[in-house]
Amino acid sequence: QVQLVESGGSLVQAGGSLRLSCAASGRTFSNYVMGWFRQAPGKEREFVAAISRTGGSTTYANSLKGRFTISRDNAKNTVALQMNSLSPEDTAVYYCAASVGIVVVTTGRLYHYWGQGTQVTVSS
């Protein structure tokens, strides 16, 4: 099992940047594929980014157009999401999640552990 706690969400101006962090408990962090998802009011949960267990492979939602970067530090049991050129469309609750599988996946139902979420609000 693993517990996930997100932090770093805040109010940010359009065009600005923000870095989210997710801290995991336990010493099996490197066994999990990690992902970030977000959910805006009235919308379905949306895949944002995912990273392999080693950190050597990443994938992103096509709509993000390279603005977001996911990374992980297995020695510190953390995964981060760097968000640049933010717009009001990015306003959402952001969640980190862990998958017990080996393959980098983009579907939320394939992730088994979830954080509580952190609010990101982008003002225009």
GIZIHU-V942143 format. One record per residue. N is the residue number from 1. RES is the residue in three letters. PSI is psi in whole degrees, -180 to 180 (* if undefined). BURIAL is # if it has 9 or more other C-alpha atoms within 8 Angstrom, else .. Layout:
BEGIN
n=N res=RES psi=PSI burial=BURIAL
n=N res=RES psi=PSI burial=BURIAL
END
This chain:
BEGIN
n=1 res=GLN psi=161 burial=.
n=2 res=VAL psi=141 burial=.
n=3 res=GLN psi=137 burial=#
n=4 res=LEU psi=134 burial=#
n=5 res=VAL psi=116 burial=#
n=6 res=GLU psi=155 burial=#
n=7 res=SER psi=164 burial=.
n=8 res=GLY psi=-11 burial=#
n=9 res=GLY psi=144 burial=#
n=10 res=SER psi=-177 burial=.
n=11 res=LEU psi=131 burial=.
n=12 res=VAL psi=149 burial=#
n=13 res=GLN psi=149 burial=#
n=14 res=ALA psi=137 burial=#
n=15 res=GLY psi=-11 burial=.
n=16 res=GLY psi=-176 burial=#
n=17 res=SER psi=158 burial=#
n=18 res=LEU psi=144 burial=#
n=19 res=ARG psi=120 burial=#
n=20 res=LEU psi=150 burial=#
n=21 res=SER psi=148 burial=#
n=22 res=CYS psi=121 burial=#
n=23 res=ALA psi=133 burial=#
n=24 res=ALA psi=145 burial=#
n=25 res=SER psi=168 burial=#
n=26 res=GLY psi=180 burial=.
n=27 res=ARG psi=23 burial=.
n=28 res=THR psi=21 burial=.
n=29 res=PHE psi=-40 burial=#
n=30 res=SER psi=-10 burial=#
n=31 res=ASN psi=-6 burial=.
n=32 res=TYR psi=135 burial=#
n=33 res=VAL psi=135 burial=#
n=34 res=MET psi=145 burial=#
n=35 res=GLY psi=161 burial=#
n=36 res=TRP psi=136 burial=#
n=37 res=PHE psi=163 burial=#
n=38 res=ARG psi=156 burial=#
n=39 res=GLN psi=120 burial=#
n=40 res=ALA psi=156 burial=#
n=41 res=PRO psi=131 burial=.
n=42 res=GLY psi=4 burial=.
n=43 res=LYS psi=159 burial=.
n=44 res=GLU psi=158 burial=.
n=45 res=ARG psi=136 burial=#
n=46 res=GLU psi=135 burial=.
n=47 res=PHE psi=139 burial=#
n=48 res=VAL psi=-57 burial=#
n=49 res=ALA psi=158 burial=#
n=50 res=ALA psi=158 burial=#
n=51 res=ILE psi=142 burial=#
n=52 res=SER psi=171 burial=#
n=53 res=ARG psi=-37 burial=#
n=54 res=THR psi=-15 burial=.
n=55 res=GLY psi=2 burial=#
n=56 res=GLY psi=-11 burial=.
n=57 res=SER psi=134 burial=.
n=58 res=THR psi=156 burial=#
n=59 res=THR psi=151 burial=.
n=60 res=TYR psi=155 burial=#
n=61 res=ALA psi=136 burial=#
n=62 res=ASN psi=-35 burial=.
n=63 res=SER psi=-14 burial=.
n=64 res=LEU psi=-16 burial=#
n=65 res=LYS psi=38 burial=.
n=66 res=GLY psi=8 burial=.
n=67 res=ARG psi=-23 burial=.
n=68 res=PHE psi=147 burial=#
n=69 res=THR psi=127 burial=#
n=70 res=ILE psi=144 burial=#
n=71 res=SER psi=165 burial=#
n=72 res=ARG psi=154 burial=#
n=73 res=ASP psi=97 burial=.
n=74 res=ASN psi=-27 burial=.
n=75 res=ALA psi=-28 burial=.
n=76 res=LYS psi=0 burial=.
n=77 res=ASN psi=47 burial=#
n=78 res=THR psi=153 burial=#
n=79 res=VAL psi=142 burial=#
n=80 res=ALA psi=158 burial=#
n=81 res=LEU psi=111 burial=#
n=82 res=GLN psi=124 burial=#
n=83 res=MET psi=123 burial=#
n=84 res=ASN psi=162 burial=#
n=85 res=SER psi=50 burial=#
n=86 res=LEU psi=147 burial=#
n=87 res=SER psi=166 burial=#
n=88 res=PRO psi=-25 burial=#
n=89 res=GLU psi=-18 burial=.
n=90 res=ASP psi=-4 burial=#
n=91 res=THR psi=124 burial=#
n=92 res=ALA psi=170 burial=#
n=93 res=VAL psi=127 burial=#
n=94 res=TYR psi=132 burial=#
n=95 res=TYR psi=140 burial=#
n=96 res=CYS psi=153 burial=#
n=97 res=ALA psi=155 burial=#
n=98 res=ALA psi=135 burial=#
n=99 res=SER psi=136 burial=#
n=100 res=VAL psi=-8 burial=#
n=101 res=GLY psi=179 burial=.
n=102 res=ILE psi=-24 burial=#
n=103 res=VAL psi=138 burial=.
n=104 res=VAL psi=120 burial=#
n=105 res=VAL psi=160 burial=.
n=106 res=THR psi=2 burial=#
n=107 res=THR psi=128 burial=.
n=108 res=GLY psi=-34 burial=.
n=109 res=ARG psi=-12 burial=.
n=110 res=LEU psi=2 burial=.
n=111 res=TYR psi=136 burial=#
n=112 res=HIS psi=-23 burial=#
n=113 res=TYR psi=138 burial=#
n=114 res=TRP psi=145 burial=#
n=115 res=GLY psi=179 burial=#
n=116 res=GLN psi=-15 burial=.
n=117 res=GLY psi=152 burial=#
n=118 res=THR psi=136 burial=#
n=119 res=GLN psi=129 burial=#
n=120 res=VAL psi=122 burial=#
n=121 res=THR psi=124 burial=#
n=122 res=VAL psi=120 burial=#
n=123 res=SER psi=150 burial=#
n=124 res=SER psi=* burial=.
END
